[in-house]
């Protein structure tokens, strides 16, 4: 649907045929228009005529989230751009954000738009006020396939001999399975998410993610994990809350069930403006090891934190920082006991080319246990740092190529818990929206 019939007539600009894009939108070929315009977004961002066409093409081709960011960029430059304001209202409506949609339609109405525009505005306002006319269920999914190399697939110390104080400082040789081992691997992942509005403010959601890694040489370190979630979300004006149940299962080396988990999580977001959000989050998860030989590792984890997200003016660069803390309560006499946790994280994404984004994430976490380790006669104290850097290359609609490097360094006063790990991977993703 072309909003308002107000798509402007535009000549070529900097070699880009905006008139052709306009005509494609008018003819109902918005996906083609988006494919024509999207490669130029990096250089044309801020040009309101270009941005409006790109936002409208994204909206009419089913990319309401992308469209909302682009149309907000238009209105930041020209708040009186009536067509952009109406289409931003349409985008919010399709995203299930009725309050913001109503606000944008009301503002557009005050700009005295032409009769076709006014008709569109009134239709959407009536739809918002009619409970039976809710946005449809939104479905999304993905499939990943990739390969990589990890220099420590078993997350172990590089020392093959250790000194054990309880045995009068006797030196022992570790089994090779407990010494740092490198291997290349193949990875697969798939997942999906569904969001169903049940009123203007409330929605229910469900999702699932499946990940697997198969090592080329050492199959005893292969793993497969399955995680699911279900819950509800509430959104009104600048407030958003969601929470629900989570459950997971992790199997390694062919073990039927190496570890399972279940619990609750919750998140509250407050949007101060189009560029800043504050986030409060928390979770309570029970981790259980069904095998009798591993059952002493059972624990319950509680985590809570505060985060802040900033979206830069280009609409495609973001930064997120968070502080968190919590504890792990051992439930079956874990050798190191319970654990207190504190940490900080910083992540971000920035556009560095027409179809290329750079992303990075890093953090520091401290873990202090509360029971003297019976073999090493000390209270375990860990300090872990991690860093992930990668590129996202969108070489075709819904296709992403992602090279990535991840580094982890865990310092500990118990040598068997001291390790470093580097992972290099290349992943191909297909998204479904």
C-alpha positions as CSV (number, residue, x, y, z in Angstrom):
1,X,0.0,0.0,0.0
2,X,1.4,3.4,-1.0
3,X,0.7,5.9,1.8
4,X,-1.2,9.1,1.0
5,X,-0.5,9.1,-2.7
6,X,2.0,11.8,-1.8
7,X,5.2,10.1,-3.0
8,X,7.2,13.0,-4.4
9,X,8.4,13.3,-8.0
10,X,12.2,13.4,-7.8
11,X,14.9,13.6,-10.4
12,X,18.2,11.7,-10.3
13,X,20.6,12.6,-7.5
14,X,24.2,11.7,-7.5
15,X,23.7,9.0,-10.1
16,X,20.9,7.4,-8.2
17,X,17.6,7.2,-10.0
18,X,15.1,8.2,-7.4
19,X,12.4,8.7,-9.9
20,X,12.6,5.0,-10.9
21,X,12.4,4.1,-7.2
22,X,9.3,6.3,-6.8
23,X,7.6,4.7,-9.8
24,X,8.4,1.2,-8.5
25,X,6.6,2.1,-5.2
26,X,3.6,3.5,-7.0
27,X,3.4,0.3,-9.1
28,X,3.4,-1.8,-6.0
29,X,7.0,-3.1,-6.5
30,X,8.3,-1.8,-3.1
31,X,10.7,-4.7,-2.6
32,X,12.4,-3.9,-5.9
33,X,12.5,-0.2,-4.9
34,X,14.1,-1.1,-1.6
35,X,16.7,-3.3,-3.3
36,X,17.5,-0.3,-5.6
37,X,17.8,2.2,-2.8
38,X,19.4,0.3,0.1
39,X,23.0,0.1,-1.3
40,X,23.1,3.9,-1.2
41,X,21.8,4.4,2.3
42,X,25.2,5.0,3.8
43,X,26.0,7.9,1.5
44,X,22.5,9.3,1.2
45,X,21.4,9.1,4.9
46,X,20.2,12.6,5.9
47,X,18.7,13.4,2.5
48,X,15.1,13.5,3.4
49,X,13.8,12.7,-0.1
50,X,16.0,9.7,-0.4
51,X,15.2,8.6,3.2
52,X,11.5,8.9,2.7
53,X,11.5,6.7,-0.4
54,X,13.7,4.1,1.4
55,X,11.6,4.1,4.5
56,X,8.4,3.8,2.4
57,X,9.9,1.0,0.3
58,X,10.9,-0.8,3.5
59,X,7.5,-0.4,5.1
60,X,5.6,-1.6,2.0
61,X,7.8,-4.6,1.7
62,X,7.3,-5.9,5.2
63,X,10.2,-4.3,7.1
64,X,8.3,-2.1,9.6
65,X,11.2,-2.0,12.1
66,X,13.7,-0.9,9.5
67,X,11.2,1.6,8.2
68,X,10.6,3.2,11.6
69,X,14.3,4.0,12.0
70,X,14.5,5.5,8.6
71,X,11.4,7.6,8.9
72,X,12.4,8.9,12.3
73,X,15.6,10.1,10.6
74,X,13.4,12.0,8.1
75,X,11.4,13.7,10.8
76,X,14.5,14.6,12.8
77,X,15.5,16.8,9.8
78,X,12.0,17.9,8.8
79,X,9.4,17.6,11.5
80,X,6.7,19.0,9.1
81,X,7.2,16.2,6.6
82,X,3.5,15.0,6.7
83,X,3.9,11.9,4.5
84,X,6.8,10.6,6.6
85,X,4.9,11.2,9.8
86,X,1.9,9.2,8.6
87,X,4.1,6.3,7.4
88,X,5.9,6.3,10.7
89,X,2.5,5.9,12.3
90,X,1.8,3.0,9.9
91,X,5.2,1.4,10.9
92,X,4.4,1.7,14.6
93,X,0.9,0.2,14.0
94,X,2.4,-2.8,12.2
95,X,4.9,-3.3,15.0
96,X,2.0,-3.4,17.5
97,X,2.9,-0.1,19.1
98,X,-0.6,1.5,19.1
99,X,0.2,4.4,21.4
100,X,3.1,5.7,19.2
101,X,1.1,5.1,16.1
102,X,-1.8,7.1,17.5
103,X,0.5,9.9,18.4
104,X,2.1,10.1,14.9
105,X,-1.3,10.0,13.2
106,X,-2.6,12.8,15.5
107,X,0.4,14.9,14.7
108,X,0.1,14.3,11.0
109,X,-3.6,15.3,11.2
110,X,-2.6,18.6,12.7
111,X,-0.4,19.4,9.6
112,X,-3.6,19.8,7.4
113,X,-2.7,17.1,4.9
114,X,-4.7,16.7,1.6
115,X,-7.9,14.7,1.6
116,X,-6.4,11.3,0.6
117,X,-4.0,11.6,3.5
118,X,-6.7,12.6,5.9
119,X,-8.7,9.5,4.9
120,X,-5.7,7.2,5.5
121,X,-5.1,8.8,9.0
122,X,-8.8,8.4,10.0
123,X,-8.8,4.7,8.9
124,X,-5.8,3.9,11.0
125,X,-7.1,5.8,14.0
126,X,-10.4,3.9,13.8
127,X,-8.5,0.6,13.6
128,X,-6.4,1.5,16.6
129,X,-9.6,2.2,18.6
130,X,-11.3,-1.0,17.5
131,X,-10.0,-3.9,19.7
132,X,-10.9,-6.5,17.0
133,X,-8.5,-5.0,14.5
134,X,-5.2,-6.0,16.0
135,X,-2.0,-6.4,14.0
136,X,-1.4,-9.9,12.8
137,X,0.9,-12.5,14.5
138,X,4.5,-11.7,13.6
139,X,6.7,-14.7,12.8
140,X,10.5,-14.7,12.2
141,X,13.2,-17.2,12.0
142,X,16.8,-18.0,10.9
143,X,19.2,-20.7,9.9
144,X,22.9,-20.6,10.4
145,X,25.7,-22.8,9.0
146,X,29.4,-22.2,9.5
147,X,32.9,-23.4,10.2
148,X,35.6,-22.3,12.6
149,X,38.7,-23.1,14.6
150,X,38.9,-23.1,18.4
151,X,42.2,-23.4,20.2
152,X,40.6,-24.8,23.3
153,X,37.5,-26.8,22.5
154,X,37.4,-28.4,26.0
155,X,37.8,-25.1,27.9
156,X,40.8,-26.4,29.9
157,X,44.1,-25.4,31.3
158,X,47.2,-25.6,29.2
159,X,49.2,-27.2,32.0
160,X,49.5,-31.0,31.7
161,X,50.9,-31.3,35.2
162,X,49.5,-29.8,38.4
163,X,50.5,-29.7,42.0
164,X,47.8,-30.8,44.5
165,X,48.3,-29.3,48.0
166,X,46.0,-31.9,49.8
167,X,48.4,-34.6,48.6
168,X,51.4,-32.9,50.1
169,X,52.1,-30.9,46.9
170,X,52.3,-34.1,44.8
171,X,52.6,-33.4,41.1
172,X,49.9,-35.2,39.0
173,X,49.6,-35.6,35.2
174,X,46.2,-34.5,33.8
175,X,44.3,-36.7,31.5
176,X,44.5,-35.4,27.9
177,X,40.8,-34.7,28.0
178,X,41.5,-32.1,30.7
179,X,44.3,-30.3,28.9
180,X,43.9,-27.5,26.3
181,X,43.0,-29.1,23.0
182,X,42.6,-27.3,19.6
183,X,40.3,-28.4,16.8
184,X,38.3,-27.1,13.8
185,X,34.6,-27.6,13.7
186,X,31.3,-27.3,11.8
187,X,28.4,-25.4,13.4
188,X,24.7,-25.3,12.7
189,X,21.9,-23.2,14.3
190,X,18.3,-22.5,13.7
191,X,15.6,-20.7,15.6
192,X,12.3,-18.9,15.4
193,X,10.1,-16.4,17.2
194,X,6.4,-15.6,17.3
195,X,4.6,-12.6,18.7
196,X,0.9,-12.5,18.9
197,X,-1.0,-9.3,20.1
198,X,-3.9,-9.9,22.4
199,X,-4.8,-6.2,22.9
200,X,-3.5,-2.8,22.0
201,X,-0.9,-3.0,24.8
202,X,-0.4,-6.8,25.5
203,X,1.3,-9.5,23.4
204,X,2.3,-13.1,24.0
205,X,5.5,-14.5,22.6
206,X,7.3,-17.9,22.2
207,X,10.6,-18.8,20.7
208,X,13.2,-21.6,20.3
209,X,16.9,-21.8,19.4
210,X,18.9,-24.9,18.5
211,X,22.7,-24.8,18.3
212,X,25.2,-27.6,17.5
213,X,29.0,-27.9,17.0
214,X,30.7,-30.9,15.6
215,X,34.5,-31.0,16.0
216,X,36.6,-32.5,13.2
217,X,38.8,-34.7,15.4
218,X,37.5,-34.8,19.0
219,X,33.9,-35.8,18.9
220,X,33.8,-36.1,22.7
221,X,33.6,-32.3,22.8
222,X,30.7,-32.0,20.3
223,X,27.6,-30.4,21.8
224,X,24.0,-29.6,21.0
225,X,21.9,-27.2,22.9
226,X,18.2,-26.4,22.8
227,X,16.6,-23.3,24.4
228,X,13.0,-22.2,24.6
229,X,11.1,-19.3,25.9
230,X,7.5,-18.2,26.4
231,X,6.0,-15.2,28.0
232,X,4.1,-11.9,27.7
233,X,4.9,-8.3,27.0
234,X,3.3,-5.0,27.8
235,X,4.0,-1.8,25.9
236,X,2.4,1.6,26.5
237,X,3.9,5.0,25.6
238,X,7.6,4.9,26.6
239,X,7.3,1.8,28.8
240,X,7.9,-1.8,27.8
241,X,7.9,-4.8,30.0
242,X,8.3,-8.5,29.1
243,X,8.8,-11.6,31.1
244,X,8.2,-15.3,31.1
245,X,9.6,-18.8,31.4
246,X,12.8,-20.2,29.9
247,X,14.1,-23.7,29.6
248,X,17.1,-25.3,28.1
249,X,19.1,-28.5,27.5
250,X,22.8,-29.0,26.8
251,X,24.3,-32.3,25.7
252,X,28.0,-32.8,25.1
253,X,29.9,-35.8,23.6
254,X,26.8,-37.8,22.9
255,X,25.6,-37.7,26.5
256,X,21.8,-37.9,26.5
257,X,21.3,-35.0,28.9
258,X,24.5,-33.4,30.2
259,X,22.7,-30.4,31.8
260,X,19.2,-28.9,31.8
261,X,17.9,-25.6,33.0
262,X,14.6,-23.8,33.7
263,X,13.6,-20.6,35.2
264,X,12.2,-17.1,34.9
265,X,13.4,-13.9,33.3
266,X,12.0,-10.3,33.1
267,X,13.0,-7.0,31.4
268,X,11.7,-3.5,31.7
269,X,12.6,-0.8,29.2
270,X,12.0,3.0,29.3
271,X,12.5,5.0,26.2
272,X,13.6,8.6,27.0
273,X,13.6,9.6,23.3
274,X,14.3,8.1,19.9
275,X,17.9,7.7,20.8
276,X,18.1,6.5,24.4
277,X,16.7,3.6,26.4
278,X,17.3,2.4,29.9
279,X,16.9,-1.3,30.7
280,X,16.4,-3.2,34.0
281,X,16.7,-7.0,33.7
282,X,16.8,-10.0,35.9
283,X,16.6,-13.8,35.8
284,X,16.4,-16.9,38.1
285,X,17.6,-20.1,36.5
286,X,17.9,-23.7,38.0
287,X,20.8,-25.7,36.5
288,X,20.7,-29.5,37.0
289,X,23.1,-32.3,35.9
290,X,21.0,-35.6,35.7
291,X,24.0,-37.9,35.7
292,X,24.8,-39.0,39.3
293,X,28.5,-38.4,38.8
294,X,27.8,-34.7,37.9
295,X,24.9,-34.0,40.3
296,X,27.2,-32.3,42.8
297,X,27.5,-29.4,40.3
298,X,23.8,-28.4,40.6
299,X,23.1,-24.8,41.3
300,X,20.5,-22.0,41.2
301,X,21.6,-18.7,39.6
302,X,20.1,-15.3,40.2
303,X,21.2,-12.3,38.1
304,X,20.0,-8.7,37.9
305,X,21.4,-5.7,36.1
306,X,21.0,-2.2,34.7
307,X,21.7,-1.3,31.1
308,X,21.6,1.7,28.7
309,X,21.3,1.8,24.9
310,X,22.0,4.7,22.7
311,X,21.0,4.9,19.0
312,X,23.1,7.3,17.0
313,X,21.7,9.9,14.5
314,X,22.3,7.6,11.5
315,X,19.8,5.1,12.9
316,X,22.2,2.2,12.2
317,X,24.8,2.6,14.9
318,X,24.2,1.6,18.5
319,X,26.0,1.1,21.8
320,X,24.8,-0.8,24.8
321,X,26.4,-1.0,28.3
322,X,25.3,-2.9,31.3
323,X,26.2,-3.6,34.9
324,X,25.1,-6.8,36.6
325,X,25.4,-8.9,39.7
326,X,24.0,-11.9,41.4
327,X,24.9,-15.3,42.9
328,X,24.9,-19.0,42.3
329,X,23.6,-21.1,45.2
330,X,25.0,-24.6,45.1
331,X,22.3,-27.2,46.0
332,X,24.3,-30.4,46.3
333,X,27.6,-29.6,48.0
334,X,29.5,-28.3,44.9
335,X,33.2,-28.6,45.5
336,X,33.7,-24.8,45.5
337,X,30.4,-24.0,47.0
338,X,28.2,-21.0,46.1
339,X,29.4,-18.0,44.1
340,X,28.9,-14.3,44.0
341,X,29.0,-12.6,40.6
342,X,29.7,-9.1,39.4
343,X,30.3,-7.9,35.9
344,X,30.2,-5.1,33.3
345,X,29.6,-5.4,29.5
346,X,29.8,-3.1,26.6
347,X,28.7,-3.8,23.0
348,X,28.0,-1.9,19.9
349,X,27.4,-1.9,16.2
350,X,28.4,0.6,13.5
351,X,27.9,0.8,9.8
352,X,31.2,1.0,7.9
353,X,29.9,0.5,4.3
354,X,26.8,0.2,2.2
355,X,26.1,-3.4,3.3
356,X,28.7,-3.9,6.0
357,X,28.5,-3.5,9.7
358,X,31.1,-3.9,12.4
359,X,30.1,-5.3,15.8
360,X,31.9,-5.8,19.0
361,X,31.2,-7.0,22.5
362,X,33.3,-7.3,25.6
363,X,33.0,-7.7,29.3
364,X,34.6,-8.5,32.6
365,X,33.2,-10.8,35.2
366,X,34.3,-11.6,38.8
367,X,33.3,-14.7,40.6
368,X,34.1,-15.4,44.2
369,X,33.2,-18.8,45.7
370,X,32.4,-19.4,49.4
371,X,33.8,-22.9,50.2
372,X,37.4,-24.0,50.5
373,X,38.3,-26.4,47.7
374,X,39.1,-29.7,49.3
375,X,41.9,-30.5,46.9
376,X,43.6,-27.2,46.5
377,X,42.9,-25.8,50.0
378,X,41.9,-22.3,48.8
379,X,38.6,-20.5,48.2
380,X,38.3,-20.2,44.4
381,X,38.5,-16.7,43.0
382,X,38.0,-16.2,39.2
383,X,38.3,-13.1,36.9
384,X,37.1,-13.6,33.3
385,X,37.5,-11.2,30.4
386,X,36.0,-11.7,26.9
387,X,36.0,-9.9,23.6
388,X,34.1,-10.6,20.4
389,X,34.7,-8.7,17.2
390,X,33.1,-9.4,13.8
391,X,31.6,-8.1,10.6
392,X,28.1,-8.5,9.2
393,X,27.9,-8.4,5.4
394,X,24.4,-8.3,3.9
395,X,25.2,-9.5,0.4
396,X,21.6,-10.2,-0.5
397,X,18.1,-9.6,1.0
398,X,17.8,-11.8,4.1
399,X,21.3,-13.3,3.6
400,X,24.2,-12.5,6.0
401,X,27.8,-13.5,6.0
402,X,29.5,-13.1,9.4
403,X,33.2,-13.6,10.1
404,X,33.9,-13.4,13.8
405,X,36.8,-13.6,16.4
406,X,36.0,-14.4,20.1
407,X,38.6,-14.4,22.9
408,X,38.2,-15.5,26.5
409,X,40.7,-15.4,29.3
410,X,39.8,-16.8,32.7
411,X,42.2,-16.1,35.6
412,X,41.8,-18.3,38.7
413,X,43.8,-19.1,41.8
414,X,43.1,-22.8,41.1
415,X,45.2,-23.9,38.1
416,X,42.7,-26.3,36.6
417,X,40.2,-23.4,36.2
418,X,42.8,-21.1,34.5
419,X,42.5,-21.1,30.8
420,X,42.5,-19.0,27.6
421,X,40.4,-19.6,24.5
422,X,40.3,-18.1,20.9
423,X,37.6,-18.9,18.4
424,X,37.6,-17.9,14.7
425,X,34.5,-18.6,12.7
426,X,32.7,-17.8,9.4
427,X,28.9,-18.2,9.4
428,X,26.3,-17.9,6.7
429,X,22.8,-16.9,7.9
430,X,19.4,-17.0,6.2
431,X,16.7,-14.9,7.9
432,X,13.0,-15.4,7.5
433,X,10.6,-12.5,8.2
